[in-house]
Structure formats: C-alpha cells, structure tokens
Amino acid sequence: MERTAPTALVASPDNSFREKIVAAAELAGVQLVAHVFSHEQLAALLGALHPDLLVFDADPNGPGERERLSSLRHSNSGTAILMAASDLADKRVSDGLLHGVCGFVAKSSGSREYANAMLAILRGEIWLGREKLAQVLTSLIDAINLQAQHRESAGAAERLSPREEEIVRLITRGCTNKEIARALGMSDKTVKAHLSHIFAKLGVTRRAQLALQRNASGSSVVG
C-alpha cells in the first residue's frame, strides 16, 4: 500500500515566504494543502482540512499572538505547529512551547532548514537550535513552575487517578504508547484514551509538554 504523504498548511501574507515553504515541503515530501492570509481564514481551514502540520508566519501577528496560538491549539490539537519569525526571543519561544508550538525557525532560514524542521516535528520532536534550546528551557521551566503555583493556589488542578499517574511516570521515562500498554497490561487504544484525559486535566497537548511540566514540578498530584 502506498504511503500517504503528510499534509501541511502555510499561513502567511508574505509571498516570498510562501514560495520558500513550497520548496521546503517538496524537499520534505510534505503535501501543501492550502495557503491562507489571515487568522480568520486559518481557523476555518484548519477545522475543515485537519492538516498534520501548520507553518505559521508569526511576524504579522503582533499583540494577541499567545491568544491566537491558544485558540489554534484548543480547536486543532492534532495539528503540529512550526513557527517562523524574524525575532525568536526567549520569551516568545517559551510562550510558544507552552501554547503547543513544536518548532521554531528564523524566518530568514533557507528551505533546507524548514524541511528539516518539518520532518523533525512530524516525528514528534521539538525543533529548536541547540544554543537557543539551552536559553529557552530555563525560561520555560520558570513559566511552568509559575503556572503550577497558580493552579495549586486556586485549587484549579484536576487530580490524576493512580492509573493516569502511572502513565505519566512512564511518559517521563520516554516510553512509547506500545511500551506503556505492555507495561500496564492494556491496549494501545486504552493508553490513547488515558492520554486524552491526562492532557485535558493538565492543560497540555503534547507528550513533550507533559514531560517538561512534570519534571519541572518534581511532584505528583494523585486522587
């Protein structure tokens, strides 16, 4: 059976940027399904097309970027997001990670860099230069700790069941769904169902966010 190519949608009003992403998608073997120019178009097409990847030009967005990313994450949690921007300041990157962005590329980068980022993100990895990653992780962990403190003080954190806590523990060790299923004597489908509940309770959308949050807090919340 022929393997279906992963799909991507590019959101940018910049024609030269979109041309660069077309070339990158060809290098990565990714099918571009649509180009959009505005946030309103983007929200509508994401819901209709459900692409595997969104290449998001952050430069035109300005104020409200976090709110837009948050709305995209909650309405289309199955789509991985690659952000391109001229300014990848630490706070912007850490905010993006907290709101479900999986990769960051300087907007001036070439098509090969974008292609490599697409492939990494589609494998479930986070794409970020090594030097930038070291800088951002500190900011991200601080932000996660602050969020955890707010949730605890407000009593807003929904407690995990003992079984959910076991799954979280295995995820932080780097186990795949199949390995978790074998370890706990359940089906892959049951593991996925538990993960959906865990993500909803902890306010995350990806395994990497979950592992970072749990490692940063250093404690478990079990009901």
N, C-alpha and C positions, 0 to 999 in steps of 0.2 A: 504494500500500500504506500502510495506517495505521501511523503510528509508535508503537512500544511505549513506554509511559511507564517511566522509570527506577524502580527499586524501592528501598525503604528499610525498615530495621528499627530500632525505637527500644527502647533498653534503659534502664529507669528504674523504681524503685518509687514515684516521685512522680507522682500522678495529675494535678496541675495542670501539671506539666512535659509530660507526655504529651499533654495537651489542646492545649498551645501548639504542639507539634510536629505534631499533626494539622492545625492551621490553617496552619502553615508549609508543610507538604507540599502542601496544596491550592493555596497561592499559587505554589509552585514547579513544579506539575504532576508531583509525585512520588507514586507509589503506595506507601502504607504496607502492608507485607505481614504484619507481626506486631509485638506489644509483648511484651517479656519483663521479668521482675522480678529475675532472679538471673544470676550468671555461668554457672552450670551450664546453665540454660535457654538462655542466649545462645550458648554454644559448640555446643549441639546444633542449634539452629535455623539458625545461620549455615551450618553444614555441609549442612543439608538445603535451605535456600532460596537460598543464594548471592545475597543482595541486592547491588545496586550501592553502597549507602550504609548505614552504621551510624551512628545518632545515639546517642552513648554518654554517659550521665549519670555523670560521674566523682565526684560528691560522696559517694556512699555507699561508695566502694571503699576509701579509706584505704590502709593498708600493703598492699604487693603489687600496686599499680596497674601498675607497669612490667612485672612478670612476666605479668600478665593481658593487657596490651596486646601483649606479645611473643608470647604464645601465640595470640592472635587473628590477629596478622599472619602468623605462620607457617602457620596452618591455613586462612586465608581471605585470601590475598594479593590476590584480585581485588576485595575489598570496601573501598571508601574509608571512612575513619573521621572523623567530626565529633565532637569532644569538647566537652561543656558542663560548666562548673564555676563555682562561686562564687569560687574562688581560682585565678586564672591567673598564678601566679608564674612568673618567667623559667625557673627550673629545671624546673618541671612542663611548661611548653610545650616547652623544648628536649628533655627526655626523651621527650615525646610525639612530636615530629618524628622523633627517632632510632628510635622504635618504630612508625613507619608512620602516625601520625595526620596527617591532611591539613588539618584546620581546627579552630579553637578559637573558642568563643563564650561570653561571660559568661552564666551561667545566667539572670540577671535580664533578658536581652535580650528584645525583642519578637519576634513571629512573623515580621515582615518581615526582621529581621536573620538569623534562622535560614534563611528561604527564600533570601536572597541567598547565604548561606554554602553551602547545599546546591547551588545552581546552579553556583557557582564550583568547588566540589570535583568535581562531576560533569563539568566541563570539563577536569579535570586540574590545576586550580590549587590553591595553598595559601591558605587563608583565615585572615587574622590582621590585626588593626588595624595601621595604619602605625606608630604610636608603639610598640606592643608588638613589632612585627617588628624594628625597629631595635635594641631592647634584647635580644631573644632571639637574633638572628643571631650576636652576639658570643659568647654562651654556647654556642650550638650549634657554632660553628666550633672553639671551645676543646675541646668534648667530642669532636668528630670527630678533631681532632689527637691527643688523648689516646688515643682508640681506635686510631688508626693506629700510634702509637708502641707500644702494647701488642701489636698484631698483628705488627709488624716484629720486636720483641724476642723474641717467642715463635716466630717463623717460621711463623705461622699463616695468613698471607695467601696465598691461592692465586693463582698468576700468571696474567695475562691473555695470550691469544695476540695476535700482531700485528694480526689482523683485528678481534678484540674491542677492542683499544686504539684502532683507527681509529674504531669505532662510538662508543666513549666520548668521543673527541675531538669528534665531530660532535654528540653529545648536549649536551655542554657549550657548544656554539655555538648551541644552541636548535633544531637540525634535527628535523623530524618523521621518523617511520618511512619515509614515502614519499620524502622528500628523501635520507635515508640510503641507501635502496635504489637510487635513481637514481645517487647519487654513487659507490657501490661496485659497481654492476652486479649487484645481486642482487634477489630477490623480497621483498615485504613479509613473507611467511611466514618467510623465512630470517632477516630482521632480527629478527623477534619471537623466533625460536629463540635467536639470539645473545644477545638481551637477557635472556632467562630464565637463560642460563648466567652472564652477567655479574652479574646481580642476586644469584644464588646465591653466586658467588665473593666478591663484595664485601659481602655481608650487608645489602643494601638491597632495598626492594620497589617504589620509585617513581623515576621519572626525576629529580624534583627532589632527592631524597636523593642520588642518584648525582652530580648536578652539584655539589651543595654539598660532598660528600665530596672529589671530585676537585679542585675549586677551592681547598678548604681545604688539601689536602696539597701542591698545587703540583707534583706529580711523577707519573710513570707507573711501573707495575710490569709489565714485559713479559717473557714467557718466550721 
